């Protein structure tokens, strides 16, 4: 899998996590909201790492 494909995949997963966070908010499930927010943060870190690796 190329870096570009990995970036696309991570962007898609990040979007899914954001949807999960929104759904959990609507269901008033605070623990799930926290979980999805943490997943989004980790995905964002992975995206940034891939972007930085491409620059090198």
C-alpha positions in Angstrom: 0.0 0.0 0.0 1.4 3.4 -1.0 1.6 6.3 1.4 -1.1 8.1 -0.7 -3.4 5.1 -0.2 -2.6 5.0 3.5 -3.4 8.7 3.8 -6.8 8.2 2.0 -7.6 5.2 4.2 -6.8 7.1 7.4 -8.8 10.1 6.3 -11.8 7.7 5.7 -11.4 6.1 9.1 -11.1 9.5 10.7 -14.4 10.5 9.1 -16.0 7.3 10.4 -14.7 8.0 13.9 -16.2 11.5 13.8 -19.6 10.0 12.8 -19.3 7.6 15.7 -18.6 10.5 18.1 -21.6 12.4 16.8 -23.8 9.4 17.1 -22.6 8.8 20.7 -23.3 12.4 21.5 -26.8 12.1 20.2 -27.3 8.9 22.3 -25.9 10.7 25.4 -23.2 8.1 25.8 -20.3 10.2 27.2 -17.9 7.2 27.5 -18.3 6.4 23.8 -17.8 10.1 22.9 -14.5 10.0 24.8 -13.5 6.8 23.0 -14.3 8.1 19.5 -12.5 11.4 20.2 -9.4 9.5 21.3 -9.6 7.4 18.2 -9.8 10.6 16.1 -6.7 12.0 17.9 -4.7 8.8 17.2 -5.7 8.8 13.6 -4.7 12.4 13.2 -1.3 11.7 14.7 -0.9 8.8 12.3 -1.8 11.1 9.4 0.7 13.7 10.5 3.4 11.1 10.9 2.8 9.8 7.3 2.8 13.4 5.9 6.1 14.1 7.7 7.6 10.9 6.5 6.7 11.8 2.9 8.6 15.1 3.3 11.8 13.4 4.3 
